Amino acid sequence: MQILLIRHGQSEADLLNVHEGSADYPLTEEGIDQVNRMAKRVLKEFPPDFIWASTQKRARKTADILADLIGCPITYLTELREHDNGDLAGQPLDEVPFPWGLHPHEKFGLTGESAIEFRARGEQAFSYMKKNSTEYKRIAIVSHGGMISRIIESFLGLPCNHDIFFKTDDTGIHLLEYKETGRSILFSNSSTHL
């Protein structure tokens, strides 16, 4: 089975320069254009048989555009939403810097998820999607940069605490593959459609 991991397009949070995470901003016009270009590429090069998508506006719209163009079924999972950054969501990045240096068990802001909680949610979501996608040769997962990183960590079997970062640009695509002989990352963060 192949797994396309696709990040949503540009959102209004990018223009506002605020912490996004659990804040639910929609796509910008540029974001919608990015998604349309990505969807045409996916249709031509590696169309999925099924799409799983986050319920947050920016990812949901991205997945809807892709599903409409390809003509395949879609299921939305709240577990695919971005890192719950609690009271940091929507706060200006200039005024409230990103909280680098937190221990894996420490929550983001006063009410958000810790890195361990986020990783566990990603592992559970990935396991659920794999279990419920065995009839498909290729699926797409449309989500967010943080969740895509959690899924790649799960795919690679990385420990919860590590210093590896998986970058995903707006509408960036990663292609993972399971074969009888093992697992492969065929490409990562491809955005040649832009």
Beta strands, then each sheet from edge to edge (+ up, - down):
strand 1: 2-7
strand 2: 50-54
strand 3: 74-77
strand 4: 138-143
strand 5: 173-179
strand 6: 182-190
sheet 1: 3+ 2+ 4+ 1+ 5- 6+
end
